Amino acid sequence: MIKGWLTTAMDKEIRSSVKYANTTLEIWNDLHERFGKESAPRGYELKQSITQTRQEGTSISAYYTKLRSIWDEIDSVLPTPRCECDGCSCNIGKKITKLKEKERVYEFLMGLDAEFSVIRTQILATKPKPNLGTTYHMVAEDEQQQNIVVGRKITTIPDAAAFQTSQQVSRENQNHKRSWQKTEKKSSNSKSWHCTFCGRDGHVRYGCFKFVGYPDWWPGRGKKETMKPKAAMAETGIDKIPEWTDQ
């Protein structure tokens, strides 16, 4: 059963090299001889990769996961030395582990983006220094707070756009009002225009507010006098006019 588990976990190329082994111990010793030795070039490459790894706009979780995979490989290539003394009280293994975790906290903080400079300074100023897990959670919470603030800023953009649009519509209404006033003033000076609907001079039937309806800005508009729909209209009778649309 153990032999089957080992061979299943291997790549096909490695599996073919140990398929004739009689016991699991032979398989394990062969794998340890080939892949369990300390590799100085690979260790140097991993150390260099750690110093070059940066967040670069990714999430804190993705950035931490990337670092974690490199750290785990470093532990397999460059294992931490252990004290093998009988009854030893120097605790050298614990001290090395503590120093390694402190180093990884610095490596994690160095690769953060600029927007995490405040929380980075707070962590470095904390005494005693938090461990790697606590540091990760502090930065992740700061990232969540920043996302909330950015979300609030985004939601305020439509309100500002709506206010700007309302101002633009108001200006258009004012310009429309002035154009109607100028047209009415010019038309009042022209005695050749006569409205057959209201009986007044200065405009024709299809330009009469009593016929087409009063606009919203008209000061004397009654409660029941509303603007008629802006659709194509045609009248028959004495004062025929061609179909027209408000474009």
N, C-alpha and C positions, 0 to 999 in steps of 0.2 A: 504493500500500500504506500509506504513512504517513497519507494523507488518510483512508483507511478506518479506520485505528487511532484517529485523533483523533475522528472523528465517532462511532465506537462508544463511546468513553469519555465522551461528553457526555450530559447529560440531553436529553430529547426537545425541551424548549422551546429550549435553546441550539442544538441540532443544526439546528433548522429555520431559525435565523437565519444560518447559515453554509453552508447546503447549495448555494448558488449561487456560492460562491467557486471560482476557477479553479485555484489552487495552494494547497499547504499553508502557504506563507509568508503568504498573505492570511488564512487561517484563524488562524494563530498570532498575527499582528499584531492582528487584531480581538479575539481572546480576551485578549491582553495589555493592550490598551487598556481593556477593560471590567473585567477582574478582577485584573490585575497591579499596579494602583496601590495605594499605601499608603492604608489607610483608618483615620483617627484614631478615629472612633467605634467601629469594630469592635475596634481595638486596645485601647481603653479598656474595652470590654465583656469582652474576654478576660482582661485584667489583673485586673479585678474578679472574674471567675469563678475565677481562680487563688487569690485570697485567701479565697474562700468555699468552696472545695472541701475536704472533710474525709473521712476514712476512714469514720467512722460505722458501725463494725461489719463492714464488708466485708473481704475478704482483701487482703493487701498487693499481690498481683498485680493485682487489679481496681482498686484505688486508684491504683496506679502507671500502669496503662494509661489510666485516665481523665485523669490529669495529662499523660501523654505526648501524648495527642490534642490537648489544649489548647496545649501547648508547640509542637507541629508547626504548628498553625494560626497561632500567634503568629509563628513564623519566616517564614511565607508572607505575613502581613499587615504585619509590622514586620521586614523583613530586616536582618541584621547588616551594617553598613557595612564595605566592603572598601577596602584601600589600593590605588590604581591607579598608584602611582609606579613608574617604571622603576628597578630596582636599589635599591629602598627596603629599609632594614634596621631599620625601626622596629617591625615585627611587630605593628602595631596590631590586625590581625584576630585573631591568636592571643590577645592580651591581652583583647580583648572577648569572645571565645569562652570563655576561662577564667573571666572575671567572671560571664558568663551561666550557666555550669554551677554555679558556687558559689552563685549566687542560687537556682537550681533545687533545689540540695540543701537550702537553708533552707526553701523552699516545700514540699518533700516532707516534711521533718521536722515542720513546723508543723501539718500536717493529720493526723498520726498520733493514734491513740486513746491514752488515759491509760495503758494497760498496756504501752506501749512507751516510757515515760518514762526507764527505766534505759538502754536501748540508745541513746536519743536523746542523753542526757547524755554517754555514752561517745563517741559520734561527734563531738559538739561539742568534747569535750576532747582529741580526737586531733590530733596535730601531726606532719606536715602534714595538712590536712583531706583525707579521702578524696573521690574523685570521685563522680559521681552513680551510676554503675554499681556501684561498691564499696559505697556507702551502701545501695543497694537490696538487695544480696545479704546484707549484715549484718542488716538489719531482717527480711528473709525468713527467715533462719536462726533469728533470735530468735522469730519467729512459730511456726516448726516446733517449737522446744523447748517453747514454751508449750502447744502442742497435745498434745505427748507427756505433759506434766505433768498436764494436764486429763484426758487419757485414763486415766492411772493413778488419779486420784481417783475417776473414775466407776466403774472396775472394783472399787474397794474398797467401794462402797456395797452390793452384794449380800451380801458377807461380813458386814457389820454387820447387815444385815436378817436374815440367817440366824441370827446369834447372838441377836438380839432375839427371833426366833421360837422358838428352842430354849428360851430362858428362859421364854417365855410357856407353852410346852407343859409345861415342868417344873412351873410353878406350877399349871397345870390338873391335872396328875397328883397333886400334893400335895393339892389341894382334893378331888379324887375319892377319894383315899385316906382323908381325914378323914371324908368323907360316908359311906363304907363302914364305917369304925370306929364312927361314931355310930349307924348303922343296926344294926350287929351288937350294940352295947351295949344299945340299946333292945329289940331282938328277944330278947335273952337274958333280959330281965326278964319277957317275956310267955310264960307257960307254956302258953298256948293254942295256940302255934305248934309244930308237930312235923314234922320232915322224915322222909318215908317212904323216902328214898334212903340217908341215913347213920345214921338212927335217933336224931338229937339234937334237943333242943328249942331254941326260940328263932328258928327260921326254917323256911321251907317248901321244897319240893323245887326250885322254879325259882329260889330264891335261894341254893342250896347251891353252894359253890365246888367241891366234889367232882363235882357234876353239870354245872355250866356251865363249869368250868375256873378255875384260879387266876389272878389278875391279876399283872402284873409286879412290883408293889411288895410282894406277900405274902411275908413272911420265910421261911415254911416250904414254899414252892413247890418241888417236886422238879424234876429235869431233864426228866422225861418229861411233867410235868403242865403243859400249855400252855393258854392261853386259847382256848376254842372260838370259831369264827367268830360274829360278831354278826349272826346271821340269824334269821329267824322260825323258831320251833321249836314242835312239838306232840307231846305224849306221850299214849299210850293205856295203859289198864290201870287199876290200882287208883287211882292218883293222877293223874287226868286234869286237864290245865290247858288253858286256851284259848291260841290262838296269840298270840305277843307278839314285839315287836321292840324293840331298844335304840335309842331315839330321843333 
